């Protein structure tokens, strides 16, 4: 089973993918920035370059008991996500 969430920051696409057997992955513009393997939730980190050329940190957290949820923060501000797959 695979779950995917997608959001955008300025003109950058941020995607988080969770699978049962391949772990969790963070992509920025389709480039893998972090991946982890865990049973009870994971924290992923990455970065994005904003329109001013500044590096902004990305934090993603996956967790849950009955269903997996995902929260992504860019520069400590929550990013609105759309769930693509369950």
MODELLER restraints for C-alpha pairs under 7 A, 6 or more apart:
rsr = mdl.restraints
at = mdl.atoms
rsr.add(forms.Gaussian(group=physical.xy_distance, feature=features.Distance(at['CA:1:A'], at['CA:19:A']), mean=5.78, stdev=0.5))
rsr.add(forms.Gaussian(group=physical.xy_distance, feature=features.Distance(at['CA:1:A'], at['CA:20:A']), mean=5.89, stdev=0.5))
rsr.add(forms.Gaussian(group=physical.xy_distance, feature=features.Distance(at['CA:2:A'], at['CA:18:A']), mean=5.60, stdev=0.5))
rsr.add(forms.Gaussian(group=physical.xy_distance, feature=features.Distance(at['CA:2:A'], at['CA:19:A']), mean=4.41, stdev=0.5))
rsr.add(forms.Gaussian(group=physical.xy_distance, feature=features.Distance(at['CA:2:A'], at['CA:20:A']), mean=6.82, stdev=0.5))
rsr.add(forms.Gaussian(group=physical.xy_distance, feature=features.Distance(at['CA:2:A'], at['CA:85:A']), mean=6.66, stdev=0.5))
rsr.add(forms.Gaussian(group=physical.xy_distance, feature=features.Distance(at['CA:2:A'], at['CA:86:A']), mean=6.10, stdev=0.5))
rsr.add(forms.Gaussian(group=physical.xy_distance, feature=features.Distance(at['CA:3:A'], at['CA:17:A']), mean=5.80, stdev=0.5))
rsr.add(forms.Gaussian(group=physical.xy_distance, feature=features.Distance(at['CA:3:A'], at['CA:18:A']), mean=5.10, stdev=0.5))
rsr.add(forms.Gaussian(group=physical.xy_distance, feature=features.Distance(at['CA:3:A'], at['CA:19:A']), mean=6.48, stdev=0.5))
rsr.add(forms.Gaussian(group=physical.xy_distance, feature=features.Distance(at['CA:3:A'], at['CA:85:A']), mean=4.75, stdev=0.5))
rsr.add(forms.Gaussian(group=physical.xy_distance, feature=features.Distance(at['CA:3:A'], at['CA:86:A']), mean=4.51, stdev=0.5))
rsr.add(forms.Gaussian(group=physical.xy_distance, feature=features.Distance(at['CA:4:A'], at['CA:16:A']), mean=5.69, stdev=0.5))
rsr.add(forms.Gaussian(group=physical.xy_distance, feature=features.Distance(at['CA:4:A'], at['CA:17:A']), mean=4.54, stdev=0.5))
rsr.add(forms.Gaussian(group=physical.xy_distance, feature=features.Distance(at['CA:4:A'], at['CA:18:A']), mean=6.38, stdev=0.5))
rsr.add(forms.Gaussian(group=physical.xy_distance, feature=features.Distance(at['CA:4:A'], at['CA:83:A']), mean=5.84, stdev=0.5))
rsr.add(forms.Gaussian(group=physical.xy_distance, feature=features.Distance(at['CA:4:A'], at['CA:84:A']), mean=5.28, stdev=0.5))
rsr.add(forms.Gaussian(group=physical.xy_distance, feature=features.Distance(at['CA:4:A'], at['CA:85:A']), mean=5.14, stdev=0.5))
rsr.add(forms.Gaussian(group=physical.xy_distance, feature=features.Distance(at['CA:5:A'], at['CA:15:A']), mean=5.64, stdev=0.5))
rsr.add(forms.Gaussian(group=physical.xy_distance, feature=features.Distance(at['CA:5:A'], at['CA:16:A']), mean=5.27, stdev=0.5))
rsr.add(forms.Gaussian(group=physical.xy_distance, feature=features.Distance(at['CA:5:A'], at['CA:17:A']), mean=6.64, stdev=0.5))
rsr.add(forms.Gaussian(group=physical.xy_distance, feature=features.Distance(at['CA:5:A'], at['CA:81:A']), mean=5.98, stdev=0.5))
rsr.add(forms.Gaussian(group=physical.xy_distance, feature=features.Distance(at['CA:5:A'], at['CA:82:A']), mean=5.44, stdev=0.5))
rsr.add(forms.Gaussian(group=physical.xy_distance, feature=features.Distance(at['CA:5:A'], at['CA:83:A']), mean=4.35, stdev=0.5))
rsr.add(forms.Gaussian(group=physical.xy_distance, feature=features.Distance(at['CA:5:A'], at['CA:84:A']), mean=5.67, stdev=0.5))
rsr.add(forms.Gaussian(group=physical.xy_distance, feature=features.Distance(at['CA:6:A'], at['CA:14:A']), mean=5.73, stdev=0.5))
rsr.add(forms.Gaussian(group=physical.xy_distance, feature=features.Distance(at['CA:6:A'], at['CA:15:A']), mean=4.41, stdev=0.5))
rsr.add(forms.Gaussian(group=physical.xy_distance, feature=features.Distance(at['CA:6:A'], at['CA:16:A']), mean=6.53, stdev=0.5))
rsr.add(forms.Gaussian(group=physical.xy_distance, feature=features.Distance(at['CA:6:A'], at['CA:81:A']), mean=5.34, stdev=0.5))
rsr.add(forms.Gaussian(group=physical.xy_distance, feature=features.Distance(at['CA:6:A'], at['CA:82:A']), mean=5.33, stdev=0.5))
rsr.add(forms.Gaussian(group=physical.xy_distance, feature=features.Distance(at['CA:6:A'], at['CA:83:A']), mean=6.52, stdev=0.5))
rsr.add(forms.Gaussian(group=physical.xy_distance, feature=features.Distance(at['CA:7:A'], at['CA:13:A']), mean=5.98, stdev=0.5))
rsr.add(forms.Gaussian(group=physical.xy_distance, feature=features.Distance(at['CA:7:A'], at['CA:14:A']), mean=5.28, stdev=0.5))
rsr.add(forms.Gaussian(group=physical.xy_distance, feature=features.Distance(at['CA:7:A'], at['CA:15:A']), mean=6.47, stdev=0.5))
rsr.add(forms.Gaussian(group=physical.xy_distance, feature=features.Distance(at['CA:7:A'], at['CA:79:A']), mean=6.76, stdev=0.5))
rsr.add(forms.Gaussian(group=physical.xy_distance, feature=features.Distance(at['CA:7:A'], at['CA:80:A']), mean=6.08, stdev=0.5))
rsr.add(forms.Gaussian(group=physical.xy_distance, feature=features.Distance(at['CA:7:A'], at['CA:81:A']), mean=4.64, stdev=0.5))
rsr.add(forms.Gaussian(group=physical.xy_distance, feature=features.Distance(at['CA:7:A'], at['CA:82:A']), mean=6.33, stdev=0.5))
rsr.add(forms.Gaussian(group=physical.xy_distance, feature=features.Distance(at['CA:8:A'], at['CA:14:A']), mean=5.69, stdev=0.5))
rsr.add(forms.Gaussian(group=physical.xy_distance, feature=features.Distance(at['CA:12:A'], at['CA:28:A']), mean=6.96, stdev=0.5))
rsr.add(forms.Gaussian(group=physical.xy_distance, feature=features.Distance(at['CA:12:A'], at['CA:29:A']), mean=6.11, stdev=0.5))
rsr.add(forms.Gaussian(group=physical.xy_distance, feature=features.Distance(at['CA:13:A'], at['CA:28:A']), mean=5.79, stdev=0.5))
rsr.add(forms.Gaussian(group=physical.xy_distance, feature=features.Distance(at['CA:13:A'], at['CA:29:A']), mean=5.03, stdev=0.5))
rsr.add(forms.Gaussian(group=physical.xy_distance, feature=features.Distance(at['CA:14:A'], at['CA:27:A']), mean=5.82, stdev=0.5))
rsr.add(forms.Gaussian(group=physical.xy_distance, feature=features.Distance(at['CA:14:A'], at['CA:28:A']), mean=4.73, stdev=0.5))
rsr.add(forms.Gaussian(group=physical.xy_distance, feature=features.Distance(at['CA:14:A'], at['CA:29:A']), mean=6.41, stdev=0.5))
rsr.add(forms.Gaussian(group=physical.xy_distance, feature=features.Distance(at['CA:15:A'], at['CA:26:A']), mean=5.95, stdev=0.5))
rsr.add(forms.Gaussian(group=physical.xy_distance, feature=features.Distance(at['CA:15:A'], at['CA:27:A']), mean=5.09, stdev=0.5))
rsr.add(forms.Gaussian(group=physical.xy_distance, feature=features.Distance(at['CA:15:A'], at['CA:28:A']), mean=6.49, stdev=0.5))
rsr.add(forms.Gaussian(group=physical.xy_distance, feature=features.Distance(at['CA:16:A'], at['CA:25:A']), mean=5.68, stdev=0.5))
rsr.add(forms.Gaussian(group=physical.xy_distance, feature=features.Distance(at['CA:16:A'], at['CA:26:A']), mean=4.72, stdev=0.5))
rsr.add(forms.Gaussian(group=physical.xy_distance, feature=features.Distance(at['CA:16:A'], at['CA:27:A']), mean=6.31, stdev=0.5))
rsr.add(forms.Gaussian(group=physical.xy_distance, feature=features.Distance(at['CA:17:A'], at['CA:24:A']), mean=5.58, stdev=0.5))
rsr.add(forms.Gaussian(group=physical.xy_distance, feature=features.Distance(at['CA:17:A'], at['CA:25:A']), mean=5.16, stdev=0.5))
rsr.add(forms.Gaussian(group=physical.xy_distance, feature=features.Distance(at['CA:17:A'], at['CA:26:A']), mean=6.64, stdev=0.5))
rsr.add(forms.Gaussian(group=physical.xy_distance, feature=features.Distance(at['CA:18:A'], at['CA:24:A']), mean=4.41, stdev=0.5))
rsr.add(forms.Gaussian(group=physical.xy_distance, feature=features.Distance(at['CA:18:A'], at['CA:25:A']), mean=6.56, stdev=0.5))
rsr.add(forms.Gaussian(group=physical.xy_distance, feature=features.Distance(at['CA:23:A'], at['CA:36:A']), mean=5.68, stdev=0.5))
rsr.add(forms.Gaussian(group=physical.xy_distance, feature=features.Distance(at['CA:23:A'], at['CA:37:A']), mean=4.34, stdev=0.5))
rsr.add(forms.Gaussian(group=physical.xy_distance, feature=features.Distance(at['CA:23:A'], at['CA:38:A']), mean=6.60, stdev=0.5))
rsr.add(forms.Gaussian(group=physical.xy_distance, feature=features.Distance(at['CA:24:A'], at['CA:35:A']), mean=5.44, stdev=0.5))
rsr.add(forms.Gaussian(group=physical.xy_distance, feature=features.Distance(at['CA:24:A'], at['CA:36:A']), mean=5.34, stdev=0.5))
rsr.add(forms.Gaussian(group=physical.xy_distance, feature=features.Distance(at['CA:24:A'], at['CA:37:A']), mean=6.23, stdev=0.5))
rsr.add(forms.Gaussian(group=physical.xy_distance, feature=features.Distance(at['CA:25:A'], at['CA:34:A']), mean=5.77, stdev=0.5))
rsr.add(forms.Gaussian(group=physical.xy_distance, feature=features.Distance(at['CA:25:A'], at['CA:35:A']), mean=4.29, stdev=0.5))
rsr.add(forms.Gaussian(group=physical.xy_distance, feature=features.Distance(at['CA:25:A'], at['CA:36:A']), mean=6.69, stdev=0.5))
rsr.add(forms.Gaussian(group=physical.xy_distance, feature=features.Distance(at['CA:26:A'], at['CA:32:A']), mean=5.91, stdev=0.5))
rsr.add(forms.Gaussian(group=physical.xy_distance, feature=features.Distance(at['CA:26:A'], at['CA:33:A']), mean=5.67, stdev=0.5))
rsr.add(forms.Gaussian(group=physical.xy_distance, feature=features.Distance(at['CA:26:A'], at['CA:34:A']), mean=5.22, stdev=0.5))
rsr.add(forms.Gaussian(group=physical.xy_distance, feature=features.Distance(at['CA:26:A'], at['CA:35:A']), mean=6.31, stdev=0.5))
rsr.add(forms.Gaussian(group=physical.xy_distance, feature=features.Distance(at['CA:26:A'], at['CA:44:A']), mean=6.58, stdev=0.5))
rsr.add(forms.Gaussian(group=physical.xy_distance, feature=features.Distance(at['CA:27:A'], at['CA:33:A']), mean=5.67, stdev=0.5))
rsr.add(forms.Gaussian(group=physical.xy_distance, feature=features.Distance(at['CA:33:A'], at['CA:46:A']), mean=5.56, stdev=0.5))
rsr.add(forms.Gaussian(group=physical.xy_distance, feature=features.Distance(at['CA:34:A'], at['CA:44:A']), mean=5.95, stdev=0.5))
rsr.add(forms.Gaussian(group=physical.xy_distance, feature=features.Distance(at['CA:34:A'], at['CA:45:A']), mean=6.18, stdev=0.5))
rsr.add(forms.Gaussian(group=physical.xy_distance, feature=features.Distance(at['CA:34:A'], at['CA:46:A']), mean=6.52, stdev=0.5))
rsr.add(forms.Gaussian(group=physical.xy_distance, feature=features.Distance(at['CA:35:A'], at['CA:44:A']), mean=6.73, stdev=0.5))
rsr.add(forms.Gaussian(group=physical.xy_distance, feature=features.Distance(at['CA:36:A'], at['CA:42:A']), mean=6.81, stdev=0.5))
rsr.add(forms.Gaussian(group=physical.xy_distance, feature=features.Distance(at['CA:40:A'], at['CA:63:A']), mean=6.34, stdev=0.5))
rsr.add(forms.Gaussian(group=physical.xy_distance, feature=features.Distance(at['CA:41:A'], at['CA:62:A']), mean=5.07, stdev=0.5))
rsr.add(forms.Gaussian(group=physical.xy_distance, feature=features.Distance(at['CA:41:A'], at['CA:63:A']), mean=4.15, stdev=0.5))
rsr.add(forms.Gaussian(group=physical.xy_distance, feature=features.Distance(at['CA:42:A'], at['CA:61:A']), mean=5.77, stdev=0.5))
rsr.add(forms.Gaussian(group=physical.xy_distance, feature=features.Distance(at['CA:42:A'], at['CA:62:A']), mean=5.25, stdev=0.5))
rsr.add(forms.Gaussian(group=physical.xy_distance, feature=features.Distance(at['CA:42:A'], at['CA:63:A']), mean=6.72, stdev=0.5))
rsr.add(forms.Gaussian(group=physical.xy_distance, feature=features.Distance(at['CA:43:A'], at['CA:60:A']), mean=5.61, stdev=0.5))
rsr.add(forms.Gaussian(group=physical.xy_distance, feature=features.Distance(at['CA:43:A'], at['CA:61:A']), mean=4.57, stdev=0.5))
rsr.add(forms.Gaussian(group=physical.xy_distance, feature=features.Distance(at['CA:43:A'], at['CA:62:A']), mean=6.53, stdev=0.5))
rsr.add(forms.Gaussian(group=physical.xy_distance, feature=features.Distance(at['CA:44:A'], at['CA:59:A']), mean=5.86, stdev=0.5))
rsr.add(forms.Gaussian(group=physical.xy_distance, feature=features.Distance(at['CA:44:A'], at['CA:60:A']), mean=4.98, stdev=0.5))
rsr.add(forms.Gaussian(group=physical.xy_distance, feature=features.Distance(at['CA:44:A'], at['CA:61:A']), mean=6.38, stdev=0.5))
rsr.add(forms.Gaussian(group=physical.xy_distance, feature=features.Distance(at['CA:45:A'], at['CA:58:A']), mean=5.46, stdev=0.5))
rsr.add(forms.Gaussian(group=physical.xy_distance, feature=features.Distance(at['CA:45:A'], at['CA:59:A']), mean=4.73, stdev=0.5))
rsr.add(forms.Gaussian(group=physical.xy_distance, feature=features.Distance(at['CA:45:A'], at['CA:60:A']), mean=6.29, stdev=0.5))
rsr.add(forms.Gaussian(group=physical.xy_distance, feature=features.Distance(at['CA:46:A'], at['CA:57:A']), mean=5.99, stdev=0.5))
rsr.add(forms.Gaussian(group=physical.xy_distance, feature=features.Distance(at['CA:46:A'], at['CA:58:A']), mean=4.86, stdev=0.5))
rsr.add(forms.Gaussian(group=physical.xy_distance, feature=features.Distance(at['CA:46:A'], at['CA:59:A']), mean=6.67, stdev=0.5))
rsr.add(forms.Gaussian(group=physical.xy_distance, feature=features.Distance(at['CA:47:A'], at['CA:55:A']), mean=6.46, stdev=0.5))
rsr.add(forms.Gaussian(group=physical.xy_distance, feature=features.Distance(at['CA:47:A'], at['CA:56:A']), mean=5.48, stdev=0.5))
rsr.add(forms.Gaussian(group=physical.xy_distance, feature=features.Distance(at['CA:47:A'], at['CA:57:A']), mean=4.39, stdev=0.5))
rsr.add(forms.Gaussian(group=physical.xy_distance, feature=features.Distance(at['CA:47:A'], at['CA:58:A']), mean=5.04, stdev=0.5))
rsr.add(forms.Gaussian(group=physical.xy_distance, feature=features.Distance(at['CA:48:A'], at['CA:55:A']), mean=5.74, stdev=0.5))
rsr.add(forms.Gaussian(group=physical.xy_distance, feature=features.Distance(at['CA:48:A'], at['CA:56:A']), mean=5.29, stdev=0.5))
rsr.add(forms.Gaussian(group=physical.xy_distance, feature=features.Distance(at['CA:48:A'], at['CA:57:A']), mean=6.52, stdev=0.5))
rsr.add(forms.Gaussian(group=physical.xy_distance, feature=features.Distance(at['CA:49:A'], at['CA:55:A']), mean=4.55, stdev=0.5))
rsr.add(forms.Gaussian(group=physical.xy_distance, feature=features.Distance(at['CA:49:A'], at['CA:56:A']), mean=6.09, stdev=0.5))
rsr.add(forms.Gaussian(group=physical.xy_distance, feature=features.Distance(at['CA:50:A'], at['CA:56:A']), mean=6.91, stdev=0.5))
rsr.add(forms.Gaussian(group=physical.xy_distance, feature=features.Distance(at['CA:56:A'], at['CA:74:A']), mean=6.48, stdev=0.5))
rsr.add(forms.Gaussian(group=physical.xy_distance, feature=features.Distance(at['CA:56:A'], at['CA:75:A']), mean=5.39, stdev=0.5))
rsr.add(forms.Gaussian(group=physical.xy_distance, feature=features.Distance(at['CA:57:A'], at['CA:74:A']), mean=5.74, stdev=0.5))
rsr.add(forms.Gaussian(group=physical.xy_distance, feature=features.Distance(at['CA:57:A'], at['CA:75:A']), mean=5.36, stdev=0.5))
rsr.add(forms.Gaussian(group=physical.xy_distance, feature=features.Distance(at['CA:58:A'], at['CA:73:A']), mean=5.63, stdev=0.5))
rsr.add(forms.Gaussian(group=physical.xy_distance, feature=features.Distance(at['CA:58:A'], at['CA:74:A']), mean=4.58, stdev=0.5))
rsr.add(forms.Gaussian(group=physical.xy_distance, feature=features.Distance(at['CA:58:A'], at['CA:75:A']), mean=6.53, stdev=0.5))
rsr.add(forms.Gaussian(group=physical.xy_distance, feature=features.Distance(at['CA:59:A'], at['CA:72:A']), mean=5.64, stdev=0.5))
rsr.add(forms.Gaussian(group=physical.xy_distance, feature=features.Distance(at['CA:59:A'], at['CA:73:A']), mean=5.12, stdev=0.5))
rsr.add(forms.Gaussian(group=physical.xy_distance, feature=features.Distance(at['CA:59:A'], at['CA:74:A']), mean=6.58, stdev=0.5))
rsr.add(forms.Gaussian(group=physical.xy_distance, feature=features.Distance(at['CA:60:A'], at['CA:70:A']), mean=6.96, stdev=0.5))
rsr.add(forms.Gaussian(group=physical.xy_distance, feature=features.Distance(at['CA:60:A'], at['CA:71:A']), mean=5.59, stdev=0.5))
rsr.add(forms.Gaussian(group=physical.xy_distance, feature=features.Distance(at['CA:60:A'], at['CA:72:A']), mean=4.26, stdev=0.5))
rsr.add(forms.Gaussian(group=physical.xy_distance, feature=features.Distance(at['CA:60:A'], at['CA:73:A']), mean=6.34, stdev=0.5))
rsr.add(forms.Gaussian(group=physical.xy_distance, feature=features.Distance(at['CA:61:A'], at['CA:70:A']), mean=5.66, stdev=0.5))
rsr.add(forms.Gaussian(group=physical.xy_distance, feature=features.Distance(at['CA:61:A'], at['CA:71:A']), mean=5.30, stdev=0.5))
rsr.add(forms.Gaussian(group=physical.xy_distance, feature=features.Distance(at['CA:61:A'], at['CA:72:A']), mean=6.51, stdev=0.5))
rsr.add(forms.Gaussian(group=physical.xy_distance, feature=features.Distance(at['CA:62:A'], at['CA:68:A']), mean=6.53, stdev=0.5))
rsr.add(forms.Gaussian(group=physical.xy_distance, feature=features.Distance(at['CA:62:A'], at['CA:69:A']), mean=5.62, stdev=0.5))
rsr.add(forms.Gaussian(group=physical.xy_distance, feature=features.Distance(at['CA:62:A'], at['CA:70:A']), mean=4.59, stdev=0.5))
rsr.add(forms.Gaussian(group=physical.xy_distance, feature=features.Distance(at['CA:62:A'], at['CA:71:A']), mean=6.70, stdev=0.5))
rsr.add(forms.Gaussian(group=physical.xy_distance, feature=features.Distance(at['CA:63:A'], at['CA:69:A']), mean=5.55, stdev=0.5))
rsr.add(forms.Gaussian(group=physical.xy_distance, feature=features.Distance(at['CA:63:A'], at['CA:70:A']), mean=6.79, stdev=0.5))
rsr.add(forms.Gaussian(group=physical.xy_distance, feature=features.Distance(at['CA:72:A'], at['CA:78:A']), mean=5.88, stdev=0.5))
rsr.add(forms.Gaussian(group=physical.xy_distance, feature=features.Distance(at['CA:72:A'], at['CA:79:A']), mean=5.53, stdev=0.5))
rsr.add(forms.Gaussian(group=physical.xy_distance, feature=features.Distance(at['CA:73:A'], at['CA:79:A']), mean=5.50, stdev=0.5))
